[in-house]
Amino acid sequence: MSKDEKMVQAITPRDEDFSRWYTDICLRAELCSYSSVRGFIILRPYGYGIWELITRELDRRFKETGHQNIMMPLLIPESMLQKEKDHVEGFAPEVAWVTHGGDEALTERLCIRPTSETLFCDHYAEVIESWRDLPKLYNQWVSVVRWEKTTRPFLRTREFFWQEGHTAHATAEEAMDETLDMLGVYAEFYENALAIPVLRGLKSESEKFAGAVRTYAVEAMMHDGKALQAGTTHYLGDGFAKAFNIQFTDKDNTLRFVHQTSWGISSRSIGGIIMVHGDDDGLILPPAVAPYQAVVIPVAPHKTGVLEGAKELTDRLKAAGLRVLLDDSDRTPGWKFAEHEMKGVPVRLEIGPRDLEKRQCVAVSRDNREKTEIPLGQAVKTLPLLLEALHDRIFQKAKKSMDARIYDVDSWQDFVQTMETRPGFIRAAWCGSEDCEAKVKEVTTATSRCMADEAVAAGAKCVVCGKDARHLVFWGKAY
């Protein structure tokens, strides 16, 4: 057995053990490592490179919509966290506390931020006085800690990386517009940067964010049919403003409370990329967030001119703004092919003695292994086209897979049977009762993912209890 075969076989086949396949990719593609603190991971350079590009793509979108970056403290006084009752109750089981500073016990416990609503509220109460101070459109890039009982790399870790947007507005209408606008930004980002199709919609009351009036989500379907809550936006109303006394003088000289939003996408998006696009050979990275969009591999580098030709090609592509790696290591070409396929590099560019004679290189796309002979003089023009085509193919493949696994069900018996035997989402009518929602979870372990955009059909009945339905809902098992 060759070294190349051994390396590929080190990944558990996806349909044999999906969970193990996922973990194998996280570790063997060098995205992360386990740390000495249980539930915490180390983001290795390649994994951090993906997150860095995710932050760049999102940060650009935030700034284009008028948002500014800010940085809040890591620690929150317990008294501050207690100010919003629903919020603190929702996060209490997951909070990590600091009780000592050096050798001295603190007079008040400090919470390591699980999210930063209270910190922003405390700040807004100081800096907002007049309608002229609004809106406040802030975002921060930080890590947060939530003491999860069960952890898995990227999907659920005790510390994770994310952005959290926090905005304050003069009216409820402006805040709701912000909530829905950011939901649109998230959906566009997932589809145009990560090539992941998503559903978007309102969450149920039992699934909404602690302290929010309304929560909206983008939901993605993984290869195994499970849902991944890929991002959320929250309309907070004026509840936090009243708890923290965030008031402003309006144009009519009336004192009013602000209306707020918060929204976030985390490093679990990397887990989504793995589980939507990966195959038995490893990662397939969307070009927008691939640390290297192409790898140049010299074939027979000991032959005259091959290494020089590979370096010249790499330099020209880099000068054109493309992220390209020259792999001139002493490994065999077969080993390099397998290694970079496992890491999901979108395009491999091979160049050997015969290619030099023809003044060309051979491009191999990661998703379908299709080979394209490219004249060296056309490489700068052609590579972006290959990357765009790869993005479109993996998006359409994921969308076709998701659409094919959304099942319309109108009876409880069919609902239970479908959820047990056909991985995916069920679209079914619901009366709005939390008891019916709880029964779904108890019997099938599925939850309501989000409300469908379309209104429930006239005369439709709740799939659980048979009473008149109020909503059409996507249901599914989730990570």
N, C-alpha and C positions, 0 to 999 in steps of 0.2 A: 504493500500500500504506500503510495507516495505521500510526501508531506502536504501537498496541495489537497489531496483527498481527505487526509486526516483533519485538516483545519476546517473544511466544509462540514464534515461529519460531526464535528464538535458541537454543532447547533442541532438541538432536538427538532425533528420535523414538526412543522406548525400544527398539522392536523392530528398528530399523535399525542402531543401534550402542549396545548397552547400556552399555558402558564410557564412551563419550563422553557419553551421556545423563546418567550418574551424575555425571561431572565437571562438566558444564554446570550441573546443579542445585546442586552444592556451591558453585560460584563465583557463579552468577547470582542465586541466592536469598540470597547474602551470608552463607552459613554460615561460610566460611573464605576465606583467601587464602594463596597460597604465600609463604614467607618468603625472606629472602636466604640462609638456610642450607639446603642441599639436604636434602629429606626431613623438614623441619619445617614446620608450618603455623601460621598465625595464626588463632585462633578469633575471628571477628568477633562483634559484640554479639548478633546474632540466633542464631548458632550457639552462643555461650556461654549465651544465654538458655535454649536447649533443654537443654544440659548442666546448667545450674543447676537446672532443674526435675527432671531425672533424679536429680541428687544429693539433692534435697529428698525425692523419693518414696522413694528407697532408704534414705536416712539415717533417715527416720521408721520404716521397717520394721526397720532394724537396732536402733534404740533400743527399739522395742517388744519385741524379743527379747533385751533385756538387754545389748547391746553398747555400748561407750564409744569415743569418738574419741580418738585420740592422734596425735602427729606425730613421726616419726623423722627423723634427719639425711638429707641428700641424698647424702652420700658414704660409701663403705664401704671400710675398709682392705683391701688385697689379702690380707693374712694372715687376716682374718676370713672373707673370701669362700672361701678355700681350705679351711676347716675341714670342709665337707661335700662329699666328693669328687664324687658324682653331680651335685649341684646346680651346682657350679662348672663341671664339664664340659659340662653342658647349656646354660649361658649364656655360656661363654667367647667364642664367635664373635661375640656381639652386644654385648659390653661396651665402653663408652667409658671411657677412663682419663684422670685428671688427673695430670699428672707434675710440674707446677711450681706453686708458690705465689708469685705475683709474679715476680721474677727468679731465685728460688732453686729448684733441683731438689729435689723431695721425697725424703726418705730411703726412703719407701714409697709405691708408687702407690696412688691412691685411685680406686675404681670409682664412676661415677655410677650410682645404683641402677637395675638392670633389674627388680628386685623386692626385697622387704625382709625375707625370712625370716631372714637372718643377723643383721640389726640387731635384730629382735625377740628372737631367741634370746639374743643378748648381753645384752639388757636383762632378759629373763626369768631368766637365770642370776643376776642381781644381786638381783631383787626377790621371787623365789619361794623360800620356805624351808619352809613348812608346808602341810599339806592345807587349812588355813584360808585360804591365799592363792589357792586355786583355786576355780572356773576363772577364767582371765584371758580376757575376751572383748573384744578390741580391734579397732579398724578405723581406717584412715587414708585421707584424701582427698589424693592427691598426683599429680604427673606422674612418669613414669619414662622412661628412655632405653634403647632397644635399637637397635643399628646395623644396621637392615634394609637389604638390598641393593636391593629393589624396593619402592617406596612408592606409596601412593594415599591421598588425603584420608580421614581417619577410620578406614579399614579397616586400614592398615598404615603408620604414620609412625614416624620415629625417636624422637620424643617423643610420648607420648600420656598422656591423663588417665584416672585410674581410682580406684577404691577397692580397697584390699587389706585383707581381714580376716585377723587372725592370733590364734589362740586356743590356750590351754594347758589341759590337763585332767588329772585324777588317773588316769583309766583309759582304756583303748582304746575301751571301749564308749561312754563319754561323748563322746570325740572323734569316733567314727564317727557318733553321733547328730547332733552338730554339723554334720558334713560333709553329711549327707543333709538336715538341716533347712534349711541355707542353700541347698542345691540347690532345695528347695521354695520358698524365698523368691524366688529368682531366677526360677523358672518362673512363679510368681504375678505377679511384677512385670512380666515381659515380656507376659503375657497381659492383665492388668488395668490396666496403666499404658500400655504401648506398643502394645497390641492386636496383638501378634505371637505366633502359636502356636509352641510349641517342642516338640521331643523332648528327653527327658532320660534319662541313663543313664551307665553306667560306660565309661570309655575303655579301650582296649587297653593292654597293657604298653608297646608302642613309642610310643604316643601320649600317655602320661601325663606329668605335670609332672616336671621333673628333681628328684629327691630324694624324690618322693612314694611312698607305698606304694600308694595308689589315687587316681585322678583321675576325677571325674564332671563331666559337661558338660550345658549346655542348648544345643541346636542348632536354628537357625532356617533355613528355606528362603527364599532370595531369589526375586525374580520370574523370574530366568533359570534357576532350578533348582539353583543352587549353594548350598552350605551356608555358614553363618556360625556359627563357634563363639562363642556369645553370652555365655557366662560359664562359669567353672569353679570347682569346689570340690575341695580336696585333703585326703585323710587322710595326714598325714606320719608317723604312727607315733611311735616314740621315737628314730628315727635322728638327727634334729637335736639332740634332747635329749642324746644320748650324745656327740655331737661337741662340744657346747657345755657339757656337764656341768650340765644343768638338772635338779636333783634337789630333792625335797621329803621331809619327814618325814611319813609317813602316820599315820593314827589309831592304828595298832598299834605306832608308834614305829620303823617300818621305813623305810629310805631308799630312795626309788623315783625313777625317771625319769618326767617328764611325757610325755603324748601330745599331739600338736599337729595343728592344721589351718591351712590358708590358703585364701582364696577371693577372687575378683575379677570385677568387670564394668568395662569401659572405655568410652571415648568412641567405640569402634567401634559401639556401640549406635546412635549417630546414623546411621552408614552403613546399619545394618539398617533403621531407620525409612524412610530414603530408598528402599532397594531392595525393601522389602516393599510399601509403601503408595503410592509415587509413581506419577504417570502422565505422559503427554506434555506436560501443562501445568505440571508441576513437582511440588512436595511435596504430600503430604496428611498433616498432622500429627495424631497422636492428641491429643485435647483435654487429657489430663493433663499433657503436656509441651510444649504449644504456648505460646510466649511471649505470644501474644494468642489467646484462645479465640474472639474475635469481633472484626470490624472494622466500625465504623459509617461508612457513606459517605453524606454528604448529596448528594442529586441536585438540581441547580439551586440551589446554595447562595446565589446572589445573590437568590433570591426571599424575600420577607418570611417570617420565622419558621423557615425551614428549618435554618439553622445553629444557631439557638438550640434547636430541637427535637432536633437530632442531639446537641448537647452535653448536654442534659437527659437523654436516653436513655442516653448513655454514662456519665454521673455516677451514675445510678440502678443501672446494671448493675455498675459498679465498687464502689459502696457495698455491694452484695450479695456481694462477694467474687469476682466474675468478672474475668478478665483481658481488658480491652477497649481497643481503640485507636480513637480518632476520627481519621479521615483527612480533615482539612479543608484539605489542600494545594490548590494551584491547578491540579493535573492534571485531565484530563477523567475523568468517571466510568468510561469504558471502560478507560482506562489503569489506573485504580485497581483495577478488577475483575481485570484480567489480572495486575497486580503482586501482589495479595494471594492470588490463586489460585496463582501460582508459588511463593509463600512458604508455602503450605499452611495458611493460616488456616482453621480448621474451619468457621466460619459467617460469612457476610457479611450485614450488616443495612443495607438501603437505606431511606432516608427522603427523600421529596420533597414538593412542594406537595400533590399528590393524597393522599399518605399522611397528611399532617397534617390534611387535611380529614376523612379517615376515622378519625383518631386511631389510626393503625396504622403498622407498619413491615413491610418484606418481608424475610424471612430466606431466604438461599440457602445450602444445605449444600454444602461443598466437594467431597465425594466423588461425589454424584449430581446436583448442580445443582438439586435439587428446591426449589421456592419455597413458602414458607409465609407467609401473611398473619397477623401477630400484633398484636392490640390492644396499644397502648402500655402499658396498665395491666397486661397479662399477661406483658410481656417478661421480667421478673425470674423468673417462674415457668416460662416456656416455654423460654428459652434453655438451661438445664441439661438439659432433656428432649431437646432437639435434639442437644446435645453427647453425651449418653449413647447416643442412637440412632445417631449417626455412629460412635462407638467400636464399638458392637456390629456395625454393618454392615461396617466395614473388617476387624474381627477375623474375622468369619464368611467374608468373601471370601478372606482370606489362608489361613484354615484349609481351606476348600474347595479352594483351589489346591494347598496342600501335600498334603492327603489324596489328591487325584487324581493326584499325581505321586510316589507311593510305590509301587514296583513289586516284586512278589514273584517271585523268580527262583531256580531250583534247578539250573541247568546253567551251566558255564563259558562255553559259546558264547553262550547267551542273556544272560549277565551282561555280556560284552564288547560285544555288539551293543546291548543296552539302554543301557549307559553311554555309548556313542558316539552314539546316535540319539534318546534320550528323556531330556532334562534332568530331573533330580530325584534322589530317593534310591532305592536298591535295598535291599530287606530280604532278606537271604540268610543261610543257615547257614554257620558257619565252625568249623574244627577247633581253632582257637587257635594254630596255628603262625605264627610271625613270618615264615617263608619264604613262606607263602601270602599273608599280608598284604602282604609286599614285592612279590610278583608282581602283585597287584592294582594297586598303585601304579605299577609299572614299565610294565605293559601299558595301563592306562586313565587313569593320573594320579589316580585316586580313592583315598580313604583311608577307613578305618573311622571313622565319626563317633561312634557310641556303641552300646553293647549295648541291645537291645530289652528291655523289661520282661518280656515273656513268655518262658518257657523254650523251648528248642529242642525241636521235635517228636521223639518217640521214633523212632529209626531214620533221622533226617535225616542227610544227608551234606554234607560241606564243599563249597561251590560251586566251590572252586578245585581241590582235590586228590581229592575223592570219598571221603575217609576219614570216619569217624564224627565228627559235628559236636558241639561243646560249647556253642556260643553262637549266638544269632540276632542279627545285626548290621545296623545301618543303614550303608550305604556311600554316599559321594557325593564329587563334586568340590567344593573349598572355596576360599573367599577367605582 
